[in-house]
Amino acid sequence: VVSTQSTWDLDFMEKNTWKNVNKAAPDAIFGLNQMFIKDTSPAKISLIIGAYRDDNGKPYVFNVVKKVEEEILKENMNKEYLQMEGEADFRIGAKKLVFGEECKALDRIVTVQALSGTGALRLGGIFLNYALPKDTKIYISNPTWPNHMLVFKSSGIVNQVFYPYYDAPTNSLNFKGMMESIGTAPKGSVILLHGCAHNPTGLDPTKEQWKEIAKVCKEHELVPFIDLAYQGFATGNLDNDAFAVRLFLEEGLQFLVAESFAKNAGLYGERIGALHVVCPDVETADKVFSNIQMDVRGMYSNPPLHGARIVGKILKNPAYFAEWKAELAQVSERIQKMRKLIYDALVAKHTPGTWTHILNQIGMFSYTGMTEAQCVWLMEKHHVYLMKNGRISMAGINTKNVSYLADAIYDAVVKNPKPQH
């Protein structure tokens, strides 16, 4: 048999065009989740990913979402492209949900549908990268959601600074350190803030502290970027969880908000969220809107349709909206109950350490204060999976596994005591 392949073809095939590409480090969260999936122990518990589970440990689809999906199916709607900025009812409803039904500034707030909260952060990052000077710094809380740094780096914002947020010895908010840091930020710096239910600590500023943050941002002409991933999920009340956003608007600040419906509507895989940009006037808003439309066009052309239709109908229909709020309150209440259950179980076992911070924290996560050694022990000895920094998803706890979890934590803490200082 005579080969018809030329010498040039063989030489080309032997070359590696991608030889300069190094293997990327695995994502810590999804890497741990793969370990959990492969674990065959019937006692295994996942406290890793921030996705709600019911008391049977099963993924939860909101009943109101099911109703709306049935309605959409009956209406025999088409699957045409959305406009670059997204579905109209969704955009109107999402804006009012964040800034308030009676907000007088809606016409100068740009709202664009995004690929959930992550996509909204990325879209906002891209906008900031050309709207602000190239050397602009972004201040990020320490600790924060691990993906924040990658999202902004991928957006071209590489000048990242970390402000103190968590006080480890007391498991509390280091507000003094936070204010000292952002108070010295150069004029025009971007300040990334968690609007409610801070991830991973579960520690939020009080209303008075939010007012101090807004004052510093105003006086120093800083640009807040509020990541609002848990509106309604933190306290069970949509308006309460939007306090910081509405305060900043009242104070006359120009800022951005990344909104997500992954948690509060259980639409994780639908990738539905919004980016809001507060502008000083309608004319500026029109310019900003046109540019972000082009950013969307250049990245993915138009956003997904199905999730936007679901949320748009829920927000537009008073009956659906009322049902959603009630269901959301129930979901939030279960998380709060799990905080009390695990706290009571740890105290009843006389687990070394102080655990009241679990009760004082809020939202999906708890920053337990456990050491890396204790977390590794939990995974290796008890099949309890969690982040090595001690963050746990409260949604992974239920009435059926809380006793086992408390026993496991007790064992990990006793066998791996914290170093004495």
N, C-alpha and C positions, 0 to 999 in steps of 0.2 A: 504494500500500500504506500503510495507516495503522498506525502503531506503537501497540502496546498498553502500552508501557513508560511508567510514570508519571514525572513530574519528580522525585519523591522517590527512585525507583529509580536514576535517572541520577546524582543528587547523591550518593547513598550509594556508588555504584560509583567515583565520582571521588575519594573519600576513601581515604587509605592508613592503615588501622588499624595497620600495622606500621612506620610512618614513623620511629619512634624506635629501630629495630633497625639496628645497624651491622654491616657485614660482619666476621665473625670471621677472625682470622689463621689461615692454613692450618697444619695439624699438620706439623711439620718432618720427622718420620720418614716419614709416609705421602706427603707432598708429594714428597720425594726419590724414593720408590719409584715414583711415577707417572712421574717423569722417566726412571727406569731402564727402565720398561716401554715407554715411547715411543721409547727409543733403539734404532736399527736396526743398530748396529754388532755384528758377530758376535763381537767381542772383549770386549764389555761384561761387567763383573763387578759384582755387587751385594754390598756389605759393610754394608748398612743395617740390615735388620730382624733381630732376634734369633730366627730360626727355623732349626732344624737342616737341613742339606743333606748328601746323601751325596757320595762322591768324584766323582760325575758331575754334581754341582750340582743334583740333583733333590730335591724334598721327600721325606721319609722317613716311612713308616708302620711302626711297630713290628710285627714278626711276631706277637708275643703279642697285640697289639690286634686284628689280623686274625682270629686264632683265636677270641678271645672274641666278636667280632662274629658270627662264624659260629655259635657256640654260642647266642648270643642269638636269632639268626634261627631256628634249629631249635626253640628252646623256644616259639616263637610267642607271645611275651610281649605284653601289652597296652600301650597308650599312655596310660593314665590319668594324672591329675595326681599329682605327688609331694606329700608333706606340705610345709608351709612351710619346715621345717628341712632337707629333702632326703632322699635315699635312705639307708636305715638301714645297709646293709653298707658303703656308701661312707663314711659319717660315722664309723663305728667304726674302719674300716681307716685312714682318713686321720689320725685322732687318734693311733692307735698308731704310725703311720709317723713322725710328727713327734716325739712325746714318748717313744716307746719301748714295746715290747711288754710290758715288765715294770713300767711306770710305775704307781706306787701312787696317783697323784693324778687319775686319769682321771675319777673321778666328780665332781670339782669344776672340770673344764675343759669349757666350753661349746663345742660344735662345730656349726656350721651350714654347709651346702653353699652355695657362692657362685658367681657368674659369673666363674670363673677367679680369678687373683690380683688383677686390677683390681677386680672386683666385691667381693672380700673386703676390700680396702683401703677401698672406698667404704662398704661395710656397717659396717666398723669405725669409719670416720670419722663416720658418722651416729650410731652408738652413743656415741662419745666426746663428740660435740657436745652431747648432753643429759645424759650421765652425769657430766661434769666441768663446772666453772665456765665461763661463756661467754668469759672472757678468757684461757682456757688457751692457752699457746703450744705449737706443735709445732716441734721442731728437726729439720731435714732436712739431710742431707749435701750439701756443695758440692764436686763436682757430684753429681747423682743422675739417676735415670730422669726424663725431662722430664715425664711424665704425673703424677708424684707431686703436684706443686703443684696441678694442675687437679682431680685427684681429691679432695683434701682441701678445696680451695676450694668445690667443688660439694657437699661434705658439710657445709658451714657453718663449717669451721675455716679462718679467714682470717688468724689471727695466726701467721704462718709466719716462723721464724728459721732461718738457715743456719749450720751449723757447719763449720769447715775439715776437709777430708778428704784432698785431693790436693795434693801438693807438686810443682809443675810442673818446677822445675829438676832434681830428682832422679828424677822419674817414680815417686814412692813415696808411701806412706801418711803423711799428716801427723798422726800419732797424738798428738803433744804438743798441737798446735792443737785437735784434736778434743776431747781431755780437758779442756783449759782452758775450752773453750766450754760443753760440757755440764755441767762442774763448777760453772758459775755460773748454770745454768738455775734458774728459780724452782721451788720445791717444787710437785709435781703436774704439771709440764710433760711433754708427750709427746715421746719421743725415737724418731724413725724410724730403724731400723737395717736393713741388708741382711744377712740371715742367713748367706749365703755367695755367692760369685761376684758381688761388688759391680758394679752396673751404673751408670755405664759404665766404671769404672776397672779392674775385674778385680783390685783390691787388697783383700784381707781382713785383718782383725786376726789375730794369732797367738792361740793358746789362752790364753797368759798375758795378752795384751792384752784378750781377751774377759773374763777374770776381773776385770781392772781396771775395765772398762766396767760389769760387773755390780755391782761394789762401789760405784761412784759412783752408779749408779741406785738402789741400796738405801739408801745413806746420805742421799741427797738426796730420797728418796721420789719418784723420777721414774717415769713410765709408759712402758716400752718398747713399741714397736710394730714387730715384726720382719717384714719382707717376705721371705718364703722362696719365691722364684720358681724356684730352681734346685737343690732338694734332690736329690742323687744325680748331678746334671749337672756339678757343680763338680769333685769329686774322683773321681767314679765310684762313691762309697760313700755310701749313704743315711744311715748312722749318723754318719759323719764330718761330713757337711754339716749335720747337726742339732745339732752340738756346742753352739752358742750358745744355742739354744732350751732344751736340756736343762739346761745350766748355770744359766740364769736361773730355771728351775723349782726346781732344787736350792737356789738361794740364797733361795728364798721370795718372789720377786718376783711381783707381779700385773701381767700384761701381755697383749698381743694378738699373734697370728700370722696373717698372710695367706699361705695355702698355694696353690700352683698346680700343676696337672698338664699345663700347656701344653707346657713344655719336656721334662720328664723322662718323659712318656708320649707326646709328639708329638701331643697332643690340642688343638692351638691353636684350631681352629674350633668345638670342642665346648663351650668355655667352662666348664671344670670346675675348681673349686677349693674352698677352705674357709676360713672364719674361725674361729679358736680364741680364746677368752677365758679366761685363767687366773684363777680366783676363789679367795678365802681359804677358802671352805667350800661345802658342798653347797647350803645354804639360799640363799646369795647366787647361786650358779650357776643355781638354779631361777628366780630373779627376772630375772637377766640373759638367760637363755634365752627367757623369755616375752616380754621386750621386743624382742629381736632378731627373734623370730618375727613380731611386729607390724610391724617395720621392713621385713621381706621382704614381708609381706602388702600393705603400702602402696606398695611399689615395683614388684614384678613377680609377686606372689602366690605363686608356687612356681618352683623352679629347673628347668633342663632335665634330661631323663631319661636320654638315651642315653649321654652321657659318664660319668654317675654309675654306670650299670650296668656299663660297661666297667671302670672303675677299681675298683669294688666287688668285681667277680669276680676281678680280678687280685690284689687285696690279701687276699682271703679264701681263695683256692685256692693251697696251697703250691707246686704245680708251676708254675702261672702266675707266681706271685711270684718264684720262683727264675729262671725264664726271663726275666722282665722285668729283674731285677737284672743278669743276665749281659749282656743286650742294652744296657742303660743304661751299663754299664761300657765296652762296645765303642764306643758313641757318644762318651762322654767321652774315651776314649783317642784317637779320631780327631782331636778338637779339640786335644788336647795335642800330637799329632804335627804338626799344621798350624802350631802355634806354633814348633816346632823347624825346620820346613821354611822358613818365611818368614824366620826369624831367620838361618839358615844362608845363605840366598840373598842377604839384605841385606849380611851380613858379607863374603861372597865377592865382592860387587861393590864393596866398600870404600865403602858408602853413608855419607856424612857423618853424624856423630852416634853416640850410644850406643843400642843396641837390646836390651840384656839384659833390660830391663823387660818385653818381650814374653814372655820365658820365665818371669819371676817372677810375672806376673799369672795369673789363674785364671778358668775358666768360659767363657761364651759370647763375651765381649768382650775387646778389648785397647784401651787408651787409648794410642795410638801416640806422642803428643807432637808430632804434626805440626801446623803452623800452619794457620789458615784459608786462607791463600793457597796453601799446598801442597795442601790438600784440594780447593780449587776447580780447581787445575791438573790434578789427577788426574781430576776429572770432565770437564772441558772438553777436555783434550788426549788422555786415555787411556781415557775411558769407564769409569772405575773410580768407583763411587758409594759414598760414605761420609758420615757426619756431619761437619759443618764443624768440630767440636771435636776431630776426629782419632780418634773412636771407630770401630772396625771390628768387624764380626761375624766371628769366626774360622770360623764354619760356612760362610761364603761362599768360603773358600779350599780348594782341592783340588790334587791332584798335577798336574792338567792346566793350571791357570792360575797357579800360584805363581811360575813363572819370569817370565811376563808382568807379574804384579803387582810383583815385585821390581824389574824394569826401570822400571816406571812410577813407583814410589816414589823410586827413585834419581834419575830425571829431575826429578821434582817438588821434591825436596830440593835438588838442585844448582842448578836454575833459580830457585828461590825460597828462598834461604838465610835462616835465622832472624836477626833483628836482634841485633847484638852489644851486650851491656850493659857 
